[in-house]
């Protein structure tokens, strides 16, 4: 007998919600290793629900095949439906090998997922994470990802065209903005930074087009009250220019969010809170679009 679970029962970081109308269910993906910071990594699990309250799982969405290049930091899987298949964008790392986002593929939403790209599609030699898929108005796929602050100090959000089959990047990476450009972001210190340096974090970009046509991007950093999530907006498409809204969407001890539609058509945001292992849990809240961007609803 399967024991039903509530969100309070599921340890998960970087939650990503995928709605599959023909199945009548939502799938919840995320960083699900009990300790996602230390090797060896296990893989990614997902959970399934019809009502966003009672969940079934864990379902093993990805387990690394023999010889897989990464053995640690399996982070932030996103699953996007593209041309009738399901593509997982996830971050991986190995000892001495920079972190990068690789693309995996499956024929069913729950998996099992298998490697699709030949290693990361993010630039070789760059420390990158949290790649997300964006398809522009002309149908061209892009990956938007973070060039990590531990390497560049002032973390960057970067866009790069993908091949139509999502197997490799095409063209040069384009820096969309840096973390310090957002008024709500605060610097942090870290042992991996040069002595005395203060870093600015970029995490978890996710793009959403408003009904007005404006493109908005959720992304996370450190704010006045810890981990937080802000919003940038662009009237010029993925390459911007991007305007940073002055106040965070989520200001205290939570972030790495995304936006989805439920089976009923409601707009929701997901994030994890608190930002502590093993206490992190998924939060799902209803959203409304506003002329400037997005507003959390109170119910």
Phi and psi restraints in degrees (value plus and minus 20) as a CYANA .aco file:
   2 UNK   PHI    -103.6   -63.6
   2 UNK   PSI     107.7   147.7
   3 UNK   PHI    -103.0   -63.0
   3 UNK   PSI     102.2   142.2
   4 UNK   PHI     -86.9   -46.9
   4 UNK   PSI     124.7   164.7
   5 UNK   PHI    -139.1   -99.1
   5 UNK   PSI     127.4   167.4
   6 UNK   PHI    -121.5   -81.5
   6 UNK   PSI     146.6   186.6
   7 UNK   PHI     -77.9   -37.9
   7 UNK   PSI     -49.5    -9.5
   8 UNK   PHI     -87.6   -47.6
   8 UNK   PSI     -34.8     5.2
   9 UNK   PHI    -113.4   -73.4
   9 UNK   PSI     -27.5    12.5
  10 UNK   PHI    -131.1   -91.1
  10 UNK   PSI      92.0   132.0
  11 UNK   PHI     -96.3   -56.3
  11 UNK   PSI     102.0   142.0
  12 UNK   PHI    -179.9  -139.9
  12 UNK   PSI     119.3   159.3
  13 UNK   PHI    -133.1   -93.1
  13 UNK   PSI     139.0   179.0
  14 UNK   PHI      34.0    74.0
  14 UNK   PSI      30.0    70.0
  15 UNK   PHI     -87.1   -47.1
  15 UNK   PSI     121.3   161.3
  16 UNK   PHI    -153.0  -113.0
  16 UNK   PSI     104.9   144.9
  17 UNK   PHI    -125.7   -85.7
  17 UNK   PSI     105.4   145.4
  18 UNK   PHI    -137.9   -97.9
  18 UNK   PSI     103.9   143.9
  19 UNK   PHI    -119.9   -79.9
  19 UNK   PSI     108.6   148.6
  20 UNK   PHI    -140.3  -100.3
  20 UNK   PSI      72.4   112.4
  21 UNK   PHI     -78.5   -38.5
  21 UNK   PSI     -59.3   -19.3
  22 UNK   PHI     -88.1   -48.1
  22 UNK   PSI     -40.1    -0.1
  23 UNK   PHI    -113.6   -73.6
  23 UNK   PSI     -35.1     4.9
  24 UNK   PHI      49.7    89.7
  24 UNK   PSI      10.8    50.8
  25 UNK   PHI    -160.6  -120.6
  25 UNK   PSI     142.4   182.4
  26 UNK   PHI    -131.1   -91.1
  26 UNK   PSI     124.6   164.6
  27 UNK   PHI    -132.9   -92.9
  27 UNK   PSI     116.7   156.7
  28 UNK   PHI    -132.8   -92.8
  28 UNK   PSI      96.7   136.7
  29 UNK   PHI    -129.8   -89.8
  29 UNK   PSI     144.3   184.3
  30 UNK   PHI     150.7   190.7
  30 UNK   PSI    -197.6  -157.6
  31 UNK   PHI     -95.4   -55.4
  31 UNK   PSI      91.8   131.8
  32 UNK   PHI    -138.2   -98.2
  32 UNK   PSI     -19.3    20.7
  33 UNK   PHI     -83.8   -43.8
  33 UNK   PSI     123.9   163.9
  34 UNK   PHI     -79.1   -39.1
  34 UNK   PSI     -56.4   -16.4
  35 UNK   PHI    -149.8  -109.8
  35 UNK   PSI      72.9   112.9
  36 UNK   PHI     -94.5   -54.5
  36 UNK   PSI     -23.4    16.6
  37 UNK   PHI    -112.3   -72.3
  37 UNK   PSI     -40.9    -0.9
  38 UNK   PHI    -144.0  -104.0
  38 UNK   PSI     125.2   165.2
  39 UNK   PHI     -95.7   -55.7
  39 UNK   PSI     141.4   181.4
  40 UNK   PHI    -106.0   -66.0
  40 UNK   PSI     128.3   168.3
  41 UNK   PHI    -101.4   -61.4
  41 UNK   PSI     132.5   172.5
  42 UNK   PHI    -119.7   -79.7
  42 UNK   PSI     -69.0   -29.0
  43 UNK   PHI     133.8   173.8
  43 UNK   PSI    -176.3  -136.3
  44 UNK   PHI    -144.3  -104.3
  44 UNK   PSI     113.4   153.4
  45 UNK   PHI    -124.2   -84.2
  45 UNK   PSI     141.8   181.8
  46 UNK   PHI    -155.3  -115.3
  46 UNK   PSI     146.9   186.9
  47 UNK   PHI    -151.4  -111.4
  47 UNK   PSI     133.4   173.4
  48 UNK   PHI    -147.4  -107.4
  48 UNK   PSI     118.5   158.5
  49 UNK   PHI    -172.7  -132.7
  49 UNK   PSI     125.9   165.9
  50 UNK   PHI    -112.2   -72.2
  50 UNK   PSI     -42.2    -2.2
  51 UNK   PHI    -146.6  -106.6
  51 UNK   PSI     -15.6    24.4
  52 UNK   PHI      48.2    88.2
  52 UNK   PSI     -11.7    28.3
  53 UNK   PHI    -135.9   -95.9
  53 UNK   PSI     -65.8   -25.8
  54 UNK   PHI    -126.2   -86.2
  54 UNK   PSI     107.2   147.2
  55 UNK   PHI    -141.1  -101.1
  55 UNK   PSI     128.2   168.2
  56 UNK   PHI    -133.4   -93.4
  56 UNK   PSI     116.8   156.8
  57 UNK   PHI     133.9   173.9
  57 UNK   PSI    -193.1  -153.1
  58 UNK   PHI     -99.0   -59.0
  58 UNK   PSI     127.4   167.4
  59 UNK   PHI    -128.6   -88.6
  59 UNK   PSI     109.0   149.0
  60 UNK   PHI     -94.9   -54.9
  60 UNK   PSI      77.1   117.1
  61 UNK   PHI     -96.7   -56.7
  61 UNK   PSI     -56.6   -16.6
  62 UNK   PHI    -168.1  -128.1
  62 UNK   PSI     110.3   150.3
  63 UNK   PHI    -147.7  -107.7
  63 UNK   PSI     112.0   152.0
  64 UNK   PHI     -84.0   -44.0
  64 UNK   PSI     114.2   154.2
  65 UNK   PHI     -91.0   -51.0
  65 UNK   PSI     143.9   183.9
  66 UNK   PHI     -77.1   -37.1
  66 UNK   PSI     110.5   150.5
  67 UNK   PHI      68.4   108.4
  67 UNK   PSI     -18.4    21.6
  68 UNK   PHI     -78.7   -38.7
  68 UNK   PSI     119.5   159.5
  69 UNK   PHI     -90.7   -50.7
  69 UNK   PSI     -42.6    -2.6
  70 UNK   PHI    -127.8   -87.8
  70 UNK   PSI     125.5   165.5
  71 UNK   PHI    -150.4  -110.4
  71 UNK   PSI     -10.4    29.6
  72 UNK   PHI    -174.9  -134.9
  72 UNK   PSI     142.6   182.6
  73 UNK   PHI      32.8    72.8
  73 UNK   PSI      35.9    75.9
  74 UNK   PHI     -99.7   -59.7
  74 UNK   PSI      85.7   125.7
  75 UNK   PHI    -147.5  -107.5
  75 UNK   PSI     128.9   168.9
  76 UNK   PHI      31.9    71.9
  76 UNK   PSI      36.3    76.3
  77 UNK   PHI     -92.4   -52.4
  77 UNK   PSI     110.7   150.7
  78 UNK   PHI    -135.0   -95.0
  78 UNK   PSI     121.0   161.0
  79 UNK   PHI    -139.6   -99.6
  79 UNK   PSI     102.8   142.8
  80 UNK   PHI    -141.3  -101.3
  80 UNK   PSI     114.8   154.8
  81 UNK   PHI    -104.3   -64.3
  81 UNK   PSI     105.8   145.8
  82 UNK   PHI    -165.9  -125.9
  82 UNK   PSI      95.4   135.4
  83 UNK   PHI      33.6    73.6
  83 UNK   PSI      28.1    68.1
  84 UNK   PHI      49.3    89.3
  84 UNK   PSI      -6.2    33.8
  85 UNK   PHI    -147.2  -107.2
  85 UNK   PSI     150.3   190.3
  86 UNK   PHI    -133.5   -93.5
  86 UNK   PSI     105.8   145.8
  87 UNK   PHI    -136.7   -96.7
  87 UNK   PSI     106.1   146.1
  88 UNK   PHI    -119.9   -79.9
  88 UNK   PSI     105.5   145.5
  89 UNK   PHI    -123.9   -83.9
  89 UNK   PSI      99.3   139.3
  90 UNK   PHI    -163.9  -123.9
  90 UNK   PSI     134.5   174.5
  91 UNK   PHI    -119.5   -79.5
  91 UNK   PSI     118.9   158.9
  92 UNK   PHI    -160.1  -120.1
  92 UNK   PSI     137.8   177.8
  93 UNK   PHI    -169.9  -129.9
  93 UNK   PSI     135.4   175.4
  94 UNK   PHI    -155.1  -115.1
  94 UNK   PSI     144.8   184.8
  95 UNK   PHI     -80.3   -40.3
  95 UNK   PSI     100.9   140.9
  96 UNK   PHI      59.3    99.3
  96 UNK   PSI     -19.0    21.0
  97 UNK   PHI    -137.1   -97.1
  97 UNK   PSI     107.3   147.3
  98 UNK   PHI     -79.2   -39.2
  98 UNK   PSI     130.8   170.8
  99 UNK   PHI     -87.5   -47.5
  99 UNK   PSI     122.8   162.8
 100 UNK   PHI    -175.6  -135.6
 100 UNK   PSI     144.6   184.6
 101 UNK   PHI    -117.6   -77.6
 101 UNK   PSI     103.9   143.9
 102 UNK   PHI    -129.9   -89.9
 102 UNK   PSI     132.4   172.4
 103 UNK   PHI    -123.1   -83.1
 103 UNK   PSI     110.7   150.7
 104 UNK   PHI    -136.6   -96.6
 104 UNK   PSI     145.4   185.4
 105 UNK   PHI    -162.1  -122.1
 105 UNK   PSI     130.9   170.9
 106 UNK   PHI    -171.5  -131.5
 106 UNK   PSI     139.4   179.4
 107 UNK   PHI    -110.9   -70.9
 107 UNK   PSI     -32.9     7.1
 108 UNK   PHI    -146.4  -106.4
 108 UNK   PSI     130.5   170.5
 109 UNK   PHI     -78.0   -38.0
 109 UNK   PSI     -60.2   -20.2
 110 UNK   PHI     -99.3   -59.3
 110 UNK   PSI     -26.0    14.0
 111 UNK   PHI      74.4   114.4
 111 UNK   PSI    -184.6  -144.6
 112 UNK   PHI     -97.9   -57.9
 112 UNK   PSI     123.7   163.7
 113 UNK   PHI    -111.5   -71.5
 113 UNK   PSI     122.7   162.7
 114 UNK   PHI    -145.5  -105.5
 114 UNK   PSI     132.4   172.4
 115 UNK   PHI     -75.9   -35.9
 115 UNK   PSI     116.2   156.2
 116 UNK   PHI    -134.5   -94.5
 116 UNK   PSI     -72.8   -32.8
 117 UNK   PHI     -99.4   -59.4
 117 UNK   PSI     138.4   178.4
 118 UNK   PHI    -104.9   -64.9
 118 UNK   PSI      61.6   101.6
 119 UNK   PHI      57.6    97.6
 119 UNK   PSI    -186.3  -146.3
 120 UNK   PHI     -83.9   -43.9
 120 UNK   PSI     127.1   167.1
 121 UNK   PHI    -113.4   -73.4
 121 UNK   PSI     -29.0    11.0
 122 UNK   PHI     -96.9   -56.9
 122 UNK   PSI     140.0   180.0
 123 UNK   PHI     -80.7   -40.7
 123 UNK   PSI     115.9   155.9
 124 UNK   PHI     -81.5   -41.5
 124 UNK   PSI     113.8   153.8
 125 UNK   PHI      70.7   110.7
 125 UNK   PSI     -32.8     7.2
 126 UNK   PHI    -113.4   -73.4
 126 UNK   PSI     121.9   161.9
 127 UNK   PHI    -105.9   -65.9
 127 UNK   PSI      88.9   128.9
 128 UNK   PHI    -149.9  -109.9
 128 UNK   PSI     135.1   175.1
 129 UNK   PHI    -178.0  -138.0
 129 UNK   PSI     146.3   186.3
 130 UNK   PHI      44.0    84.0
 130 UNK   PSI      22.6    62.6
 131 UNK   PHI     -86.6   -46.6
 131 UNK   PSI     118.9   158.9
 132 UNK   PHI    -149.1  -109.1
 132 UNK   PSI     132.8   172.8
 133 UNK   PHI    -112.9   -72.9
 133 UNK   PSI     114.5   154.5
 134 UNK   PHI    -152.1  -112.1
 134 UNK   PSI     109.5   149.5
 135 UNK   PHI    -127.8   -87.8
 135 UNK   PSI     101.6   141.6
 136 UNK   PHI    -100.6   -60.6
 136 UNK   PSI    -199.7  -159.7
 137 UNK   PHI     -83.7   -43.7
 137 UNK   PSI     -40.5    -0.5
 138 UNK   PHI    -113.2   -73.2
 138 UNK   PSI     -16.3    23.7
 139 UNK   PHI      64.8   104.8
 139 UNK   PSI      -9.7    30.3
 140 UNK   PHI    -107.3   -67.3
 140 UNK   PSI     110.6   150.6
 141 UNK   PHI    -102.2   -62.2
 141 UNK   PSI     122.0   162.0
 142 UNK   PHI    -149.0  -109.0
 142 UNK   PSI     131.0   171.0
 143 UNK   PHI    -127.2   -87.2
 143 UNK   PSI     111.1   151.1
 144 UNK   PHI    -133.9   -93.9
 144 UNK   PSI     108.6   148.6
 145 UNK   PHI    -168.3  -128.3
 145 UNK   PSI     152.6   192.6
 146 UNK   PHI    -123.5   -83.5
 146 UNK   PSI     108.8   148.8
 147 UNK   PHI    -107.1   -67.1
 147 UNK   PSI      94.9   134.9
 148 UNK   PHI     -86.5   -46.5
 148 UNK   PSI     121.0   161.0
 149 UNK   PHI     -82.8   -42.8
 149 UNK   PSI     -46.7    -6.7
 150 UNK   PHI     -87.9   -47.9
 150 UNK   PSI     -36.5     3.5
 151 UNK   PHI    -122.5   -82.5
 151 UNK   PSI     -59.0   -19.0
 152 UNK   PHI    -130.2   -90.2
 152 UNK   PSI     -19.2    20.8
 153 UNK   PHI      52.2    92.2
 153 UNK   PSI     -79.2   -39.2
 154 UNK   PHI    -117.3   -77.3
 154 UNK   PSI      78.2   118.2
 155 UNK   PHI     -74.2   -34.2
 155 UNK   PSI     124.4   164.4
 156 UNK   PHI    -136.1   -96.1
 156 UNK   PSI     129.9   169.9
 157 UNK   PHI    -128.2   -88.2
 157 UNK   PSI     107.2   147.2
 158 UNK   PHI    -146.8  -106.8
 158 UNK   PSI     124.9   164.9
 159 UNK   PHI    -139.4   -99.4
 159 UNK   PSI     126.5   166.5
 160 UNK   PHI    -170.9  -130.9
 160 UNK   PSI     115.4   155.4
 161 UNK   PHI     -85.8   -45.8
 161 UNK   PSI     125.1   165.1
 162 UNK   PHI    -130.0   -90.0
 162 UNK   PSI     134.4   174.4
 163 UNK   PHI     -81.6   -41.6
 163 UNK   PSI     135.9   175.9
 164 UNK   PHI     -79.7   -39.7
 164 UNK   PSI     -48.5    -8.5
 165 UNK   PHI    -109.8   -69.8
 165 UNK   PSI     -16.4    23.6
 166 UNK   PHI      47.3    87.3
 166 UNK   PSI      -2.6    37.4
 167 UNK   PHI    -109.6   -69.6
 167 UNK   PSI     -37.7     2.3
 168 UNK   PHI    -177.4  -137.4
 168 UNK   PSI     140.3   180.3
 169 UNK   PHI    -103.5   -63.5
 169 UNK   PSI     130.9   170.9
 170 UNK   PHI    -150.4  -110.4
 170 UNK   PSI     121.3   161.3
 171 UNK   PHI      60.2   100.2
 171 UNK   PSI    -198.7  -158.7
 172 UNK   PHI    -112.6   -72.6
 172 UNK   PSI     129.4   169.4
 173 UNK   PHI     -87.5   -47.5
 173 UNK   PSI     121.4   161.4
 174 UNK   PHI    -140.4  -100.4
 174 UNK   PSI     101.3   141.3
 175 UNK   PHI     -95.0   -55.0
 175 UNK   PSI     101.7   141.7
 176 UNK   PHI    -106.1   -66.1
 176 UNK   PSI     -61.8   -21.8
 177 UNK   PHI    -188.0  -148.0
 177 UNK   PSI     149.0   189.0
 178 UNK   PHI    -135.3   -95.3
 178 UNK   PSI     133.3   173.3
 179 UNK   PHI     -77.5   -37.5
 179 UNK   PSI     -58.9   -18.9
 180 UNK   PHI     -86.2   -46.2
 180 UNK   PSI     -31.1     8.9
 181 UNK   PHI     -93.2   -53.2
 181 UNK   PSI     -38.1     1.9
 182 UNK   PHI    -106.6   -66.6
 182 UNK   PSI     106.8   146.8
 183 UNK   PHI     -81.2   -41.2
 183 UNK   PSI     -46.2    -6.2
 184 UNK   PHI    -104.6   -64.6
 184 UNK   PSI     -30.5     9.5
 185 UNK   PHI    -100.1   -60.1
 185 UNK   PSI     120.4   160.4
 186 UNK   PHI    -139.1   -99.1
 186 UNK   PSI     126.7   166.7
 187 UNK   PHI     -94.0   -54.0
 187 UNK   PSI     138.9   178.9
 188 UNK   PHI    -152.2  -112.2
 188 UNK   PSI     138.9   178.9
 189 UNK   PHI    -129.1   -89.1
 189 UNK   PSI     129.6   169.6
 190 UNK   PHI    -175.5  -135.5
 190 UNK   PSI     126.7   166.7
 191 UNK   PHI     -82.9   -42.9
 191 UNK   PSI     -42.4    -2.4
 192 UNK   PHI    -102.3   -62.3
 192 UNK   PSI     -29.3    10.7
 193 UNK   PHI    -106.8   -66.8
 193 UNK   PSI     139.5   179.5
 194 UNK   PHI     -77.6   -37.6
 194 UNK   PSI     130.7   170.7
 195 UNK   PHI     -73.4   -33.4
 195 UNK   PSI     109.6   149.6
 196 UNK   PHI      62.1   102.1
 196 UNK   PSI     -27.7    12.3
 197 UNK   PHI     -99.6   -59.6
 197 UNK   PSI     127.9   167.9
 198 UNK   PHI    -133.7   -93.7
 198 UNK   PSI     113.5   153.5
 199 UNK   PHI    -124.3   -84.3
 199 UNK   PSI     141.2   181.2
 200 UNK   PHI    -147.0  -107.0
 200 UNK   PSI     100.2   140.2
 201 UNK   PHI    -103.6   -63.6
 201 UNK   PSI     118.8   158.8
 202 UNK   PHI    -141.9  -101.9
 202 UNK   PSI     112.7   152.7
 203 UNK   PHI    -162.7  -122.7
 203 UNK   PSI     131.5   171.5
 204 UNK   PHI      34.4    74.4
 204 UNK   PSI      32.2    72.2
 205 UNK   PHI     -89.0   -49.0
 205 UNK   PSI     124.0   164.0
 206 UNK   PHI    -169.3  -129.3
 206 UNK   PSI     111.3   151.3
 207 UNK   PHI    -125.2   -85.2
 207 UNK   PSI     124.5   164.5
 208 UNK   PHI    -166.3  -126.3
 208 UNK   PSI     114.4   154.4
 209 UNK   PHI    -117.1   -77.1
 209 UNK   PSI     105.4   145.4
 210 UNK   PHI     -93.7   -53.7
 210 UNK   PSI     143.8   183.8
 211 UNK   PHI     -81.1   -41.1
 211 UNK   PSI     -45.0    -5.0
 212 UNK   PHI     -95.3   -55.3
 212 UNK   PSI     -31.8     8.2
 213 UNK   PHI      79.4   119.4
 213 UNK   PSI     -34.1     5.9
 214 UNK   PHI     -88.0   -48.0
 214 UNK   PSI     119.1   159.1
 215 UNK   PHI    -114.6   -74.6
 215 UNK   PSI     110.2   150.2
 216 UNK   PHI    -139.2   -99.2
 216 UNK   PSI     133.1   173.1
 217 UNK   PHI    -150.7  -110.7
 217 UNK   PSI     100.8   140.8
 218 UNK   PHI     -98.7   -58.7
 218 UNK   PSI     119.7   159.7
 219 UNK   PHI    -177.1  -137.1
 219 UNK   PSI     139.5   179.5
 220 UNK   PHI    -139.8   -99.8
 220 UNK   PSI     134.1   174.1
 221 UNK   PHI    -180.8  -140.8
 221 UNK   PSI    -185.3  -145.3
 222 UNK   PHI    -121.8   -81.8
 222 UNK   PSI     106.3   146.3
 223 UNK   PHI    -131.6   -91.6
 223 UNK   PSI    -183.2  -143.2
 224 UNK   PHI     -81.0   -41.0
 224 UNK   PSI     -51.6   -11.6
 225 UNK   PHI    -139.4   -99.4
 225 UNK   PSI      19.2    59.2
 226 UNK   PHI      74.1   114.1
 226 UNK   PSI    -176.1  -136.1
 227 UNK   PHI     -76.4   -36.4
 227 UNK   PSI     114.6   154.6
 228 UNK   PHI    -170.5  -130.5
 228 UNK   PSI     150.7   190.7
 229 UNK   PHI    -156.1  -116.1
 229 UNK   PSI     108.6   148.6
 230 UNK   PHI    -136.7   -96.7
 230 UNK   PSI    -195.3  -155.3
 231 UNK   PHI    -156.8  -116.8
 231 UNK   PSI     113.7   153.7
 232 UNK   PHI    -137.8   -97.8
 232 UNK   PSI     137.2   177.2
 233 UNK   PHI    -158.1  -118.1
 233 UNK   PSI     128.7   168.7
 234 UNK   PHI    -160.0  -120.0
 234 UNK   PSI     110.7   150.7
 235 UNK   PHI    -115.6   -75.6
 235 UNK   PSI     -19.3    20.7
 236 UNK   PHI    -133.5   -93.5
 236 UNK   PSI      -2.6    37.4
 237 UNK   PHI      68.9   108.9
 237 UNK   PSI    -190.5  -150.5
 238 UNK   PHI     -82.3   -42.3
 238 UNK   PSI     -50.9   -10.9
 239 UNK   PHI    -103.9   -63.9
 239 UNK   PSI     -19.3    20.7
 240 UNK   PHI      61.9   101.9
 240 UNK   PSI    -178.5  -138.5
 241 UNK   PHI     -90.8   -50.8
 241 UNK   PSI     131.4   171.4
 242 UNK   PHI    -123.1   -83.1
 242 UNK   PSI     110.4   150.4
 243 UNK   PHI    -124.2   -84.2
 243 UNK   PSI     109.8   149.8
 244 UNK   PHI    -109.4   -69.4
 244 UNK   PSI     104.4   144.4
 245 UNK   PHI     -90.0   -50.0
 245 UNK   PSI     123.4   163.4
 246 UNK   PHI     -89.9   -49.9
 246 UNK   PSI     -48.2    -8.2
 247 UNK   PHI    -135.0   -95.0
 247 UNK   PSI     124.6   164.6
 248 UNK   PHI     -88.6   -48.6
 248 UNK   PSI     131.0   171.0
 249 UNK   PHI     -91.0   -51.0
 249 UNK   PSI     -59.5   -19.5
 250 UNK   PHI    -150.0  -110.0
 250 UNK   PSI      96.8   136.8
 251 UNK   PHI    -119.4   -79.4
 251 UNK   PSI     -37.4     2.6
 252 UNK   PHI    -152.1  -112.1
 252 UNK   PSI      95.0   135.0
 253 UNK   PHI      30.8    70.8
 253 UNK   PSI      29.0    69.0
 254 UNK   PHI    -189.7  -149.7
 254 UNK   PSI     131.7   171.7
 255 UNK   PHI     155.4   195.4
 255 UNK   PSI    -176.3  -136.3
 256 UNK   PHI      30.2    70.2
 256 UNK   PSI      48.7    88.7
 257 UNK   PHI    -125.3   -85.3
 257 UNK   PSI     150.4   190.4
 258 UNK   PHI    -170.4  -130.4
 258 UNK   PSI     150.7   190.7
 259 UNK   PHI    -141.9  -101.9
 259 UNK   PSI     116.9   156.9
 260 UNK   PHI    -163.0  -123.0
 260 UNK   PSI     144.7   184.7
 261 UNK   PHI    -124.8   -84.8
 261 UNK   PSI     115.6   155.6
 262 UNK   PHI     -99.9   -59.9
 262 UNK   PSI     155.6   195.6
 263 UNK   PHI     -80.1   -40.1
 263 UNK   PSI     -47.4    -7.4
 264 UNK   PHI    -108.0   -68.0
 264 UNK   PSI     -21.9    18.1
 265 UNK   PHI      70.3   110.3
 265 UNK   PSI     -17.4    22.6
 266 UNK   PHI     -94.3   -54.3
 266 UNK   PSI     126.2   166.2
 267 UNK   PHI    -108.5   -68.5
 267 UNK   PSI     108.5   148.5
 268 UNK   PHI    -153.6  -113.6
 268 UNK   PSI     137.7   177.7
 269 UNK   PHI    -137.5   -97.5
 269 UNK   PSI     122.6   162.6
 270 UNK   PHI    -136.6   -96.6
 270 UNK   PSI     133.3   173.3
 271 UNK   PHI    -182.5  -142.5
 271 UNK   PSI     150.7   190.7
 272 UNK   PHI    -130.2   -90.2
 272 UNK   PSI     126.9   166.9
 273 UNK   PHI    -178.2  -138.2
 273 UNK   PSI     119.0   159.0
 274 UNK   PHI     -95.2   -55.2
 274 UNK   PSI     156.1   196.1
 275 UNK   PHI    -113.8   -73.8
 275 UNK   PSI      28.9    68.9
 276 UNK   PHI    -154.9  -114.9
 276 UNK   PSI     112.1   152.1
 277 UNK   PHI    -108.2   -68.2
 277 UNK   PSI     112.1   152.1
 278 UNK   PHI    -122.8   -82.8
 278 UNK   PSI       6.3    46.3
 279 UNK   PHI    -108.4   -68.4
 279 UNK   PSI     -31.0     9.0
 280 UNK   PHI     -82.9   -42.9
 280 UNK   PSI     119.7   159.7
 281 UNK   PHI    -158.3  -118.3
 281 UNK   PSI     136.5   176.5
 282 UNK   PHI     -98.9   -58.9
 282 UNK   PSI     118.6   158.6
 283 UNK   PHI    -135.8   -95.8
 283 UNK   PSI     112.6   152.6
 284 UNK   PHI    -143.9  -103.9
 284 UNK   PSI     100.1   140.1
 285 UNK   PHI    -149.3  -109.3
 285 UNK   PSI     125.2   165.2
 286 UNK   PHI     -93.0   -53.0
 286 UNK   PSI     129.4   169.4
 287 UNK   PHI    -145.7  -105.7
 287 UNK   PSI     138.1   178.1
 288 UNK   PHI    -151.1  -111.1
 288 UNK   PSI     123.6   163.6
 289 UNK   PHI    -100.6   -60.6
 289 UNK   PSI     122.4   162.4
 290 UNK   PHI    -145.1  -105.1
 290 UNK   PSI     149.1   189.1
 291 UNK   PHI     -77.6   -37.6
 291 UNK   PSI     -50.0   -10.0
 292 UNK   PHI    -112.1   -72.1
 292 UNK   PSI     -41.1    -1.1
 293 UNK   PHI     146.4   186.4
 293 UNK   PSI    -126.0   -86.0
 294 UNK   PHI    -159.5  -119.5
 294 UNK   PSI     130.7   170.7
 295 UNK   PHI    -155.0  -115.0
 295 UNK   PSI     110.4   150.4
 296 UNK   PHI     -89.8   -49.8
 296 UNK   PSI     115.2   155.2
 297 UNK   PHI    -111.2   -71.2
 297 UNK   PSI     132.7   172.7
 298 UNK   PHI    -105.3   -65.3
 298 UNK   PSI     -38.3     1.7
